[in-house]
Amino acid sequence: SSGIKQSTGRGSFIRSICGSTSKEGFPCVMEKAHKSTIWGVRHLPQNRDVYMTLGGNGSICLWKYNYPKERTKLDNDGVEYGVVGTVDQVQNVVLGTQPISAFDWSSDKEGLCVCSG
């Protein structure tokens, strides 16, 4: 799966896409991420299913991607297509009033991170 940030006039969303079909395009799941623009996304080096989003409102959100029971299905014509999983928000915290502009995970200590705004 790949995470894509998408901004709208009402805030930002995390979109996860997987596979495609010739008729329907990309299946996706969208989750409300911040009440502002998303400034960045960083995946945990030890686990690509865990990632942090950086908000323009000074917030950071920790997310966990959950794979579906079946990774592919067949449409009515027998064509295989990808099935997207779900995204859970693990934590959300506002650290300040300015955008979080930098974030990095430790490659040595799982879960240890640093950020600045």
Secondary structure as GFF3:
##gff-version 3
##sequence-region A 1 117
A	DSSP	beta_strand	2	8	.	.	.	ID=ss1
A	DSSP	beta_strand	11	17	.	.	.	ID=ss2
A	DSSP	beta_strand	28	34	.	.	.	ID=ss3
A	DSSP	beta_strand	38	44	.	.	.	ID=ss4
A	DSSP	beta_strand	47	55	.	.	.	ID=ss5
A	DSSP	beta_strand	59	66	.	.	.	ID=ss6
A	DSSP	beta_strand	72	74	.	.	.	ID=ss7
A	DSSP	beta_strand	80	82	.	.	.	ID=ss8
A	DSSP	beta_strand	86	94	.	.	.	ID=ss9
A	DSSP	beta_strand	102	105	.	.	.	ID=ss10
A	DSSP	beta_strand	113	116	.	.	.	ID=ss11
###
